[in-house]
């Protein structure tokens, strides 16, 4: 699998890292000890990916490659490309692909989201994934740690992400995004410029609480009516530390999160 360019990350500073099990120990993941670490959102996004064997998939903002590694291990034959602007994360993502024996199906390039469509080719991919930073207003997030700012703050705004996602996939290509529930209207507006056939799955901390996250799937050029799917409930009750059986199975890498 080749791309138009392969960024030189030889000057990337190497953060202190740790290696641990991912998805119930099915996979190994090297991550920075400090700063953003892949967690529930990454596991849910990977579980929601339904790319077919042989599909070409791109993830924007892939970080250390957690989602791509989970997808490639579960979806046989899918060819994955990760786009990440942080050079140290690019190095770790490539390491993680190698650690898990998936280097032949995962490639990582360094690029900014706003530049991705021009550099990678528009309409090239069958599927696209993203977990965009949850804030694009610096006043909305109080004093994020420097190591986490890039993962939490979308400096180019959410529209830059939805624009890149819809440009990179082919006609009828599938886009899957996880984001804050209170940004659902913005997410639908951005994706809706070129995509439709929306399916939305709310994600609730527990059954009595409002949704905090949403998983959204869209089809480029799709015209089917919007579908609001049954919610995913993370915990059996308020204050409960354990997860529901469905969520626990996803976190162990034993279950997918379908769109039916």
VENWOLIN-V162026 format. One record per backbone hydrogen bond with DSSP energy under -0.5 kcal/mol. CO is the residue of the C=O (numbers start at 1). NH is the residue of the N-H. E is the energy in kcal/mol with one decimal. If there is no record, write none. Layout:
co->CO nh->NH e->E
co->CO nh->NH e->E
This chain:
co->7 nh->9 e->-0.7
co->9 nh->12 e->-1.8
co->13 nh->15 e->-0.7
co->16 nh->33 e->-3.1
co->18 nh->31 e->-2.6
co->20 nh->29 e->-2.6
co->22 nh->27 e->-2.1
co->23 nh->26 e->-1.4
co->27 nh->22 e->-2.7
co->29 nh->20 e->-2.1
co->29 nh->31 e->-0.5
co->31 nh->18 e->-2.5
co->39 nh->43 e->-2.0
co->40 nh->44 e->-2.6
co->41 nh->45 e->-2.5
co->42 nh->46 e->-2.3
co->43 nh->47 e->-2.2
co->44 nh->48 e->-1.5
co->45 nh->49 e->-0.5
co->46 nh->49 e->-1.1
co->47 nh->257 e->-2.7
co->52 nh->55 e->-2.2
co->55 nh->57 e->-0.6
co->55 nh->79 e->-2.7
co->56 nh->126 e->-2.2
co->56 nh->127 e->-1.7
co->57 nh->81 e->-2.3
co->58 nh->129 e->-2.4
co->59 nh->83 e->-2.6
co->60 nh->131 e->-0.6
co->62 nh->65 e->-2.3
co->65 nh->69 e->-2.5
co->66 nh->70 e->-2.1
co->67 nh->71 e->-2.7
co->68 nh->72 e->-3.0
co->69 nh->73 e->-1.8
co->70 nh->74 e->-1.3
co->71 nh->75 e->-3.5
co->74 nh->76 e->-0.9
co->75 nh->78 e->-1.7
co->78 nh->80 e->-0.5
co->79 nh->57 e->-3.1
co->80 nh->107 e->-2.1
co->81 nh->59 e->-2.5
co->82 nh->109 e->-2.8
co->83 nh->61 e->-1.9
co->83 nh->62 e->-1.8
co->84 nh->111 e->-0.9
co->85 nh->87 e->-0.6
co->86 nh->90 e->-2.1
co->87 nh->91 e->-1.9
co->88 nh->92 e->-1.9
co->89 nh->93 e->-2.8
co->90 nh->94 e->-2.2
co->91 nh->95 e->-2.2
co->92 nh->96 e->-2.9
co->93 nh->97 e->-2.1
co->94 nh->98 e->-1.8
co->95 nh->99 e->-3.0
co->96 nh->100 e->-1.8
co->97 nh->102 e->-3.3
co->97 nh->103 e->-0.6
co->98 nh->101 e->-1.7
co->102 nh->105 e->-1.8
co->102 nh->106 e->-1.1
co->105 nh->80 e->-3.5
co->107 nh->82 e->-3.1
co->109 nh->84 e->-2.2
co->109 nh->111 e->-0.6
co->112 nh->115 e->-0.9
co->112 nh->116 e->-0.9
co->113 nh->116 e->-1.0
co->113 nh->117 e->-0.5
co->115 nh->119 e->-2.1
co->116 nh->120 e->-2.5
co->117 nh->121 e->-1.8
co->121 nh->124 e->-0.9
co->125 nh->170 e->-2.9
co->126 nh->174 e->-2.2
co->127 nh->58 e->-1.9
co->128 nh->176 e->-2.6
co->129 nh->60 e->-2.3
co->130 nh->178 e->-1.7
co->135 nh->154 e->-4.2
co->136 nh->138 e->-0.5
co->137 nh->140 e->-2.7
co->138 nh->141 e->-0.6
co->141 nh->143 e->-0.7
co->145 nh->148 e->-1.6
co->145 nh->149 e->-1.3
co->146 nh->150 e->-0.5
co->147 nh->36 e->-0.8
co->148 nh->151 e->-0.7
co->148 nh->152 e->-1.5
co->149 nh->153 e->-2.5
co->152 nh->135 e->-1.7
co->152 nh->154 e->-0.6
co->153 nh->155 e->-1.3
co->154 nh->157 e->-1.6
co->157 nh->160 e->-0.9
co->157 nh->161 e->-0.8
co->158 nh->161 e->-0.6
co->158 nh->162 e->-2.2
co->159 nh->163 e->-2.5
co->160 nh->164 e->-1.9
co->161 nh->165 e->-2.6
co->162 nh->166 e->-2.1
co->163 nh->167 e->-1.7
co->164 nh->168 e->-2.1
co->165 nh->169 e->-1.2
co->167 nh->123 e->-2.5
co->168 nh->124 e->-0.9
co->168 nh->125 e->-2.4
co->170 nh->173 e->-2.4
co->173 nh->220 e->-2.8
co->174 nh->128 e->-2.3
co->175 nh->218 e->-2.5
co->176 nh->130 e->-1.4
co->177 nh->216 e->-3.0
co->179 nh->214 e->-2.4
co->180 nh->183 e->-1.5
co->181 nh->184 e->-1.6
co->183 nh->187 e->-2.6
co->184 nh->188 e->-2.8
co->185 nh->189 e->-2.2
co->186 nh->190 e->-2.4
co->187 nh->191 e->-2.6
co->188 nh->192 e->-2.3
co->190 nh->193 e->-1.0
co->191 nh->194 e->-1.6
co->191 nh->195 e->-2.3
co->194 nh->221 e->-2.1
co->196 nh->219 e->-2.9
co->198 nh->227 e->-2.5
co->199 nh->217 e->-2.7
co->200 nh->202 e->-0.5
co->200 nh->229 e->-2.9
co->201 nh->215 e->-2.3
co->202 nh->204 e->-0.5
co->202 nh->232 e->-2.6
co->203 nh->212 e->-2.1
co->203 nh->213 e->-1.6
co->204 nh->234 e->-2.8
co->205 nh->235 e->-1.8
co->206 nh->209 e->-1.8
co->210 nh->205 e->-0.6
co->212 nh->181 e->-2.0
co->213 nh->203 e->-2.5
co->214 nh->179 e->-2.1
co->214 nh->216 e->-0.5
co->215 nh->201 e->-2.8
co->216 nh->177 e->-2.6
co->217 nh->199 e->-2.2
co->218 nh->175 e->-3.0
co->219 nh->196 e->-2.6
co->219 nh->222 e->-2.5
co->220 nh->172 e->-1.9
co->224 nh->197 e->-0.8
co->227 nh->200 e->-2.6
co->227 nh->229 e->-0.7
co->229 nh->202 e->-0.5
co->231 nh->233 e->-0.6
co->232 nh->204 e->-2.6
co->232 nh->234 e->-0.6
co->234 nh->244 e->-2.2
co->237 nh->240 e->-1.9
co->244 nh->248 e->-2.9
co->245 nh->249 e->-2.2
co->246 nh->250 e->-1.7
co->247 nh->251 e->-2.5
co->248 nh->252 e->-1.3
co->249 nh->254 e->-2.9
co->249 nh->255 e->-0.8
co->250 nh->253 e->-1.5
co->256 nh->258 e->-0.6
